[in-house]
Amino acid sequence: MIKKSTLLKLERVVPEVDTHSFPSIHILISGLIEYQEEHIENNQEHIKKIQAPAIINTPANFAHLIIALEDSIFIEIFEKSYEATNYNKYRKIVNEKLG
């Protein structure tokens, strides 16, 4: 099991906007985020605000984006070595916010 922790400051985004062929789990330890996910095969998108503490299960082949609505800390857990493909729709949002 591989774990990666991230601290997000207000209105910042996770710079890795991607899809992977395996599921992942995000454990929101503190803060408030906007979580966006889109199934890359049918373009069905879900956007929701999530308050800590929370567990977010991201299925395989779903693009996902996390935006901090307040300072937040989360851990991402996945079973395989990290391999990902950028998702252009969400990458554009990241680039605008990091701009």
Legacy VTK file of the C-alpha trace (Angstrom):
# vtk DataFile Version 3.0
C-alpha trace
ASCII
DATASET POLYDATA
POINTS 99 float
0.000 0.000 0.000
1.374 3.395 -1.006
0.455 6.595 0.828
0.967 10.213 -0.173
0.026 13.161 2.065
-0.776 16.670 0.889
-1.369 20.021 2.571
-3.512 22.410 0.536
-3.786 26.114 1.270
-7.021 28.027 0.640
-8.076 28.092 -3.033
-5.167 25.900 -4.108
-5.512 22.751 -6.136
-3.760 19.411 -6.142
-1.303 19.807 -9.028
-1.630 16.177 -10.097
-4.867 16.126 -12.099
-5.166 12.727 -13.526
-6.799 9.401 -14.103
-5.377 6.040 -13.211
-6.263 2.470 -14.001
-6.632 1.617 -10.308
-8.890 2.933 -7.536
-7.581 5.290 -4.876
-8.738 6.476 -1.486
-8.437 10.048 -0.223
-8.709 10.571 3.520
-9.549 14.185 4.285
-8.081 14.820 7.720
-8.923 18.501 8.090
-10.462 21.293 6.073
-13.098 21.756 3.401
-12.623 20.864 -0.262
-14.469 20.877 -3.540
-14.114 17.414 -5.064
-14.723 16.972 -8.784
-14.686 13.642 -10.546
-15.556 12.666 -14.084
-15.866 9.212 -15.587
-13.596 9.399 -18.622
-15.646 6.920 -20.668
-19.072 8.598 -20.417
-18.163 12.149 -19.256
-20.545 11.969 -16.298
-19.280 14.504 -13.759
-19.980 14.949 -10.042
-18.983 18.004 -8.018
-19.435 18.198 -4.261
-18.151 20.029 -1.216
-16.696 17.747 1.434
-15.897 18.659 5.038
-13.319 16.732 7.083
-13.199 14.158 8.388
-14.128 12.185 5.292
-13.089 9.265 3.126
-13.383 9.645 -0.639
-13.226 6.534 -2.809
-12.148 7.327 -6.354
-12.863 4.473 -8.776
-10.427 3.446 -11.508
-10.649 5.503 -14.709
-12.228 8.534 -13.032
-10.497 11.892 -13.415
-10.481 13.782 -10.145
-9.678 17.273 -8.950
-9.452 18.609 -5.395
-9.706 22.340 -4.654
-9.165 23.574 -1.097
-11.987 25.829 0.090
-10.016 26.295 3.315
-6.605 25.039 4.435
-6.870 21.240 4.200
-4.844 18.090 4.772
-5.470 14.752 3.099
-3.777 11.437 2.453
-4.114 9.492 -0.800
-3.798 5.708 -0.698
-3.421 3.366 -3.661
-2.336 -0.235 -4.129
-0.005 0.032 -7.135
2.987 2.121 -8.124
1.698 5.528 -9.134
0.976 5.817 -12.844
-1.345 8.468 -14.186
-2.546 10.277 -17.277
-3.281 14.010 -17.169
-6.913 14.917 -17.760
-6.964 18.067 -19.899
-10.299 19.449 -18.669
-9.087 19.500 -15.068
-5.496 20.368 -16.008
-6.801 23.651 -17.449
-8.389 24.515 -14.074
-5.133 23.717 -12.250
-3.069 25.839 -14.621
-5.469 28.795 -14.196
-5.365 28.566 -10.375
-1.584 28.095 -10.218
-1.036 30.700 -12.975
LINES 1 100
99 0 1 2 3 4 5 6 7 8 9 10 11 12 13 14 15 16 17 18 19 20 21 22 23 24 25 26 27 28 29 30 31 32 33 34 35 36 37 38 39 40 41 42 43 44 45 46 47 48 49 50 51 52 53 54 55 56 57 58 59 60 61 62 63 64 65 66 67 68 69 70 71 72 73 74 75 76 77 78 79 80 81 82 83 84 85 86 87 88 89 90 91 92 93 94 95 96 97 98
